Amino acid sequence: MAGIKEIDSKDYRIYFKHEKEDIDNIIKGFENANFLLKKGRGGIKVFFLNQRKIACRQYLHGGILRGITGDKFISVKRAINEMEILTYLRESNIYAIEPFCVIEKKTSLFKKLYLITFFEDNTVNLLEYFSYIDRRKRLRMAKKIAELFWRLERAGIYHPDLHLDNILVKHRIIEKDKLPPLILLDFDGAKRKTISKKDMENMFWRLNRYTEKMKKKDYIKMDIKEKILFLKTYERLSGRKIIDNMRRKYRIRKFVSRMGWIIESFFYKN
C-alpha cells in the first residue's frame, strides 16, 4: 500500500491517500451519520466535515455466501484498491468521485470496511437519466458513454461490473445542446491491467445485461440503435472490430442473462 498513511483511533484504523484530516471529527461524523440514500447493497451514509458533504459506503460481500459472510472481511485490500483506482482515474483526467479515506472498524476476528468520498451534489445516475431523456439525447449519450469506456481502456482500467447505476450525470448550467458531464462512482472490484479486446467485450456484455434487465422492469426505454451506435463509436475510437463477434454471441448471451436474473432474484429481493 505505497503512499497510504495509517492512523489508529479507538476501534478504527483510517487509511489516507493524501493529507490527513481531523481524525476526531471524521470518526464523530461517521458514527453519527444516518443512511440517507438506498444505493448499492448497504446504502450510503452522508455527513458533513468542514462544511463539505461526505459520503460513506460500507463494503458487503455478494453472491451466494453473502448471508454468511455479510460485512465481515479478513483484509482491507478491497477498499484500498478502490481508493487507489479512483485516485488514479482523477489523475488521468477521468471524472470520478474524489476518495477521501478508508475506515476499517476492528472487531475480534474480522474487519468492517467503509469507503469515504466527497459527495457529488446535483447528480442522478445514468439509469434515471435515461428514463426521462428523449431519443435524440439517448443517442448522443450512447456515444458519450462509448468514449468513456474507450478512455478507461486507454488508462488500463478493467471494471467487471460497470453499468448505468454506477455512473452519475452532473446537472449544472451548460451550453445549449451540450450533454452534462459523467462521473464514475463505484469501482469496487476494478483493477489496473493491460486491456484486451476480450476484456472490453466482457465489460460491454455486463453493461448490456444490466440494460436489458432494467428494460424488462420498464425502468428505461432503449433499443438496438442506441447499442449499435455505442459499439460503432467505440470501434471508431479504439480501432478494434468487435460488433460482428458480439452479434454472433448475442443469442446465447441473452439466454444466459435471463437465467442469471432468475438465480439473482433468489438472493437480491430489491
Beta strands, then each sheet from edge to edge (+ up, - down):
strand 1: 5-9
strand 2: 12-16
strand 3: 34-37
strand 4: 44-49
strand 5: 52-58
strand 6: 99-106
strand 7: 111-118
strand 8: 123-125
strand 9: 157-158
strand 10: 167-170
strand 11: 182-184
strand 12: 191-192
sheet 1: 1+ 2- 6+ 7- 5+ 4- 3+
sheet 2: 8+ 10- 11+
sheet 3: 9+ 12-
end
